[in-house]
């Protein structure tokens, strides 16, 4: 029998390797791993689902919102931290916002303008304004001050654009407050501060963030999303902030609600990593059991 040419033998060898690796890594290995997971870690492998009255109501390792059909917080439940994963807590879109601490200038929506898809222009909020708006909303929900450093009273970033960028200021604009809003400060170094005009380019100006004197009462995890966008926990501080509202809505004493918070608080991993945290779904289910 005539010997095959070397290039054909090389291709046949490569094909055999491809088929073997496909069988091992694409079929045998996944089946073995899946079988071991189902046999030893059935609950975790299937999403750590939590049930109430025989029905799945969520996952113990993936957060969720406790809101009504219009997206408003249901006041008798503890609220989760924000999420940047898709429309919120979407496991297929696990991600952070990728916005950093220098992202402080908004793109104001232009009235009457439309985006590339024909939808009304909604502008783009900076990370700072997102934090300020969330803090204001949480403060209103919990009956506490939502003020925090670098935020205006109306819940946007307290940021000025000063012109010229170098030298004596001749013009100052509160770029995150769209006209006809009243700027959060009247003057900057003797120059009257203007409100921001949608569509105007302020890139040439010097960016000045104004800290103010506010002291933050709302905890950081109430106004920032986790790195994965799926965190099912909140801090003990955020849970304590919500306790009076939940107790009032359910006709319970604050002490009883805080006792449930402690029961649903997990300690630091391995005793030293991270901070104690409260599983929001577990806490809300405990509330339902305690006070239907």
C-alpha positions as CSV (number, residue, x, y, z in Angstrom):
1,X,0.0,0.0,0.0
2,X,1.4,3.3,-1.0
3,X,2.4,5.6,1.8
4,X,0.2,8.8,2.2
5,X,1.9,12.1,1.6
6,X,3.2,13.8,4.7
7,X,0.8,16.8,4.5
8,X,-2.2,14.4,4.5
9,X,-0.8,12.4,7.4
10,X,-0.3,15.7,9.3
11,X,-3.9,16.7,8.7
12,X,-5.2,13.3,9.7
13,X,-3.2,13.5,13.0
14,X,-4.5,17.0,13.7
15,X,-8.1,15.8,13.0
16,X,-7.7,12.8,15.5
17,X,-6.4,15.2,18.1
18,X,-9.3,17.6,17.5
19,X,-11.8,14.8,17.9
20,X,-10.2,13.4,21.0
21,X,-10.0,16.7,22.7
22,X,-13.6,17.5,21.7
23,X,-14.7,14.3,23.3
24,X,-12.7,14.7,26.5
25,X,-13.1,18.5,27.1
26,X,-16.5,19.0,25.4
27,X,-18.4,15.9,26.6
28,X,-16.7,13.7,29.2
29,X,-15.3,16.5,31.5
30,X,-18.5,18.6,31.6
31,X,-20.6,15.5,32.3
32,X,-18.3,14.4,35.1
33,X,-18.2,17.9,36.7
34,X,-22.0,18.2,36.4
35,X,-22.5,14.8,37.9
36,X,-20.2,15.5,40.8
37,X,-21.8,18.9,41.4
38,X,-25.3,17.4,41.3
39,X,-24.4,14.6,43.7
40,X,-22.4,16.6,46.2
41,X,-23.6,20.2,45.9
42,X,-27.1,19.9,44.5
43,X,-28.5,23.1,45.9
44,X,-25.5,25.3,45.0
45,X,-25.2,23.8,41.6
46,X,-28.9,24.6,40.8
47,X,-28.6,28.2,41.8
48,X,-29.0,28.1,45.6
49,X,-32.7,28.7,45.1
50,X,-34.8,29.8,48.1
51,X,-38.4,28.7,48.4
52,X,-41.5,30.1,50.1
53,X,-44.7,28.1,50.3
54,X,-43.1,25.5,47.9
55,X,-42.3,28.1,45.2
56,X,-38.9,29.6,44.2
57,X,-38.8,33.2,45.3
58,X,-35.1,34.0,44.6
59,X,-31.5,32.9,45.0
60,X,-29.5,33.0,48.1
61,X,-26.4,34.2,46.1
62,X,-28.0,36.6,43.6
63,X,-29.7,39.8,44.7
64,X,-33.0,41.1,43.6
65,X,-35.2,44.2,43.9
66,X,-38.1,44.5,46.3
67,X,-40.1,47.0,44.3
68,X,-43.7,47.3,42.9
69,X,-44.7,47.2,39.2
70,X,-43.6,50.9,38.8
71,X,-40.2,50.3,40.3
72,X,-41.0,52.0,43.7
73,X,-39.6,50.4,46.8
74,X,-42.1,48.2,48.7
75,X,-41.8,49.9,52.1
76,X,-42.4,46.8,54.3
77,X,-39.3,45.1,52.8
78,X,-35.6,45.8,53.2
79,X,-34.2,47.2,50.0
80,X,-31.1,45.8,48.2
81,X,-28.1,47.8,47.0
82,X,-28.1,49.1,43.5
83,X,-27.1,46.9,40.6
84,X,-25.3,47.7,37.3
85,X,-25.9,44.2,35.8
86,X,-28.2,44.7,32.9
87,X,-31.6,46.0,34.1
88,X,-30.5,44.9,37.5
89,X,-29.2,41.6,39.0
90,X,-29.1,40.0,35.6
91,X,-26.8,37.0,35.8
92,X,-26.2,37.0,32.1
93,X,-25.0,40.6,32.3
94,X,-22.9,40.5,35.5
95,X,-20.8,43.7,35.4
96,X,-19.9,46.9,37.2
97,X,-20.6,50.4,35.7
98,X,-16.9,50.8,35.0
99,X,-17.2,54.5,36.0
100,X,-14.4,55.9,38.2
101,X,-14.1,58.6,40.8
102,X,-13.3,61.2,38.1
103,X,-16.6,60.6,36.3
104,X,-18.3,63.7,37.7
105,X,-19.7,65.7,34.7
106,X,-23.2,64.9,33.3
107,X,-24.3,65.0,29.7
108,X,-27.5,67.0,30.1
109,X,-30.5,65.8,28.0
110,X,-31.4,68.2,25.2
111,X,-35.2,69.0,25.1
112,X,-36.8,67.7,21.9
113,X,-33.7,65.9,20.7
114,X,-33.7,62.2,19.9
115,X,-31.0,59.5,20.0
116,X,-29.9,57.3,17.1
117,X,-32.9,55.0,17.7
118,X,-35.5,57.8,17.7
119,X,-36.0,57.8,21.5
120,X,-36.1,61.0,23.5
121,X,-32.6,62.2,24.5
122,X,-32.2,61.3,28.2
123,X,-28.6,62.5,28.5
124,X,-26.1,60.6,30.6
125,X,-25.6,60.8,34.4
126,X,-22.0,60.8,35.8
127,X,-21.1,58.4,38.6
128,X,-21.2,61.3,41.0
129,X,-24.7,62.3,40.1
130,X,-25.9,58.7,40.3
131,X,-24.6,58.5,43.8
132,X,-26.1,61.8,44.7
133,X,-29.5,60.9,43.3
134,X,-29.5,57.5,45.0
135,X,-28.5,59.1,48.3
136,X,-31.3,61.7,48.1
137,X,-33.9,59.0,47.2
138,X,-32.7,56.7,50.1
139,X,-32.8,59.7,52.5
140,X,-36.4,60.5,51.5
141,X,-37.5,56.8,51.9
142,X,-35.9,56.4,55.3
143,X,-36.7,59.9,56.7
144,X,-33.1,60.9,57.1
145,X,-30.7,63.4,55.4
146,X,-29.7,62.2,52.0
147,X,-27.0,64.9,51.7
148,X,-23.4,64.0,51.2
149,X,-20.2,65.7,50.1
150,X,-19.9,66.9,46.5
151,X,-23.7,66.7,46.0
152,X,-26.2,69.5,45.5
153,X,-29.5,69.6,47.5
154,X,-31.4,68.6,44.4
155,X,-29.4,65.4,44.0
156,X,-26.7,65.9,41.3
157,X,-23.0,66.3,41.4
158,X,-21.8,69.7,42.8
159,X,-19.5,70.5,39.9
160,X,-18.5,73.7,38.2
161,X,-16.9,74.4,34.9
162,X,-14.7,77.5,35.2
163,X,-13.5,79.7,32.3
164,X,-10.8,80.3,31.4
165,X,-9.2,77.0,32.5
166,X,-6.1,78.9,33.7
167,X,-6.1,82.4,35.3
168,X,-8.7,84.6,36.8
169,X,-12.2,83.2,36.5
170,X,-14.5,85.1,34.2
171,X,-17.4,82.6,33.9
172,X,-18.6,79.7,36.1
173,X,-21.3,77.1,35.2
174,X,-23.0,74.5,37.4
175,X,-22.8,71.9,34.6
176,X,-24.9,69.2,36.2
177,X,-27.9,71.6,36.9
178,X,-29.9,72.2,33.8
179,X,-31.5,75.6,33.3
180,X,-33.7,77.0,34.7
181,X,-32.4,75.3,37.9
182,X,-30.9,77.6,40.6
183,X,-27.2,76.8,40.9
184,X,-26.2,75.3,44.3
185,X,-23.8,78.2,44.8
186,X,-24.4,81.8,43.8
187,X,-20.8,82.8,43.2
188,X,-17.4,81.4,42.6
189,X,-14.5,83.7,43.3
190,X,-16.6,86.8,42.7
191,X,-18.2,85.4,39.5
192,X,-21.9,84.7,39.3
193,X,-22.6,81.0,38.7
194,X,-24.8,80.0,35.8
195,X,-27.0,77.0,35.3
196,X,-26.0,74.4,32.7
197,X,-27.4,74.8,29.2
198,X,-28.2,71.4,27.5
199,X,-26.2,70.9,24.3
200,X,-23.5,73.5,25.2
201,X,-19.9,72.3,25.1
202,X,-18.1,73.0,28.4
203,X,-15.1,70.8,27.7
204,X,-12.7,73.7,27.6
205,X,-13.4,74.8,31.1
206,X,-11.6,73.8,34.3
207,X,-13.6,71.2,36.3
208,X,-14.1,72.1,40.0
209,X,-15.8,69.7,42.3
210,X,-17.3,71.5,45.4
211,X,-17.1,69.4,48.6
212,X,-19.5,71.4,50.8
213,X,-20.1,70.7,54.5
214,X,-22.6,67.8,54.3
215,X,-21.9,64.7,56.4
216,X,-23.1,61.5,54.8
217,X,-25.7,59.5,56.7
218,X,-26.7,57.1,54.0
219,X,-24.1,54.2,53.8
220,X,-21.9,53.7,50.7
221,X,-23.4,50.4,49.7
222,X,-26.9,52.1,49.5
223,X,-25.6,54.3,46.7
224,X,-23.1,52.2,44.8
225,X,-23.4,48.9,42.9
226,X,-21.1,45.9,43.6
227,X,-18.4,44.8,41.2
228,X,-20.6,41.9,39.9
229,X,-23.9,43.7,40.1
230,X,-25.3,40.5,41.8
231,X,-24.5,41.0,45.5
232,X,-27.4,39.7,47.6
233,X,-26.1,41.4,50.7
234,X,-26.2,44.8,52.3
235,X,-24.1,46.2,55.1
236,X,-25.3,46.1,58.7
237,X,-25.3,49.9,58.7
238,X,-27.7,50.0,55.7
239,X,-29.9,47.4,57.3
240,X,-30.0,49.4,60.6
241,X,-30.9,52.5,58.6
242,X,-33.9,50.7,57.1
243,X,-35.1,49.1,60.3
244,X,-37.3,51.9,61.7
245,X,-39.2,52.2,58.4
246,X,-39.8,48.4,58.1
247,X,-40.8,48.2,61.7
248,X,-43.3,51.0,61.2
249,X,-44.8,49.5,58.1
250,X,-45.2,46.1,59.7
251,X,-46.4,47.2,63.1
252,X,-43.3,45.6,64.8
253,X,-41.0,47.1,67.3
254,X,-37.6,48.3,66.0
255,X,-35.9,45.9,68.5
256,X,-37.7,42.9,67.0
257,X,-36.7,43.9,63.5
258,X,-33.1,44.4,64.6
259,X,-33.1,41.0,66.2
260,X,-34.0,39.5,62.8
261,X,-31.2,41.6,61.2
262,X,-28.7,40.0,63.6
263,X,-30.0,36.5,62.8
264,X,-29.5,37.0,59.1
265,X,-26.0,38.6,59.4
266,X,-23.0,36.6,58.3
267,X,-19.6,37.3,59.7
268,X,-16.3,37.9,58.0
269,X,-15.1,35.2,55.6
270,X,-12.6,32.9,57.4
271,X,-13.0,35.3,60.4
272,X,-10.9,38.2,58.9
273,X,-11.9,38.9,55.3
274,X,-14.5,41.5,54.4
275,X,-17.2,42.9,56.6
276,X,-20.3,41.4,58.2
277,X,-23.2,41.4,55.8
278,X,-27.0,40.9,55.8
279,X,-28.7,38.7,53.2
280,X,-31.6,40.8,52.1
281,X,-33.8,38.0,50.7
282,X,-33.3,35.9,53.9
283,X,-34.1,38.8,56.1
284,X,-37.3,39.7,54.2
285,X,-38.5,36.1,54.3
286,X,-37.8,36.0,58.1
287,X,-39.9,39.2,58.4
288,X,-42.8,37.5,56.5
289,X,-42.6,34.5,58.8
290,X,-42.5,36.7,61.9
291,X,-45.3,39.1,60.8
292,X,-47.2,38.1,57.8
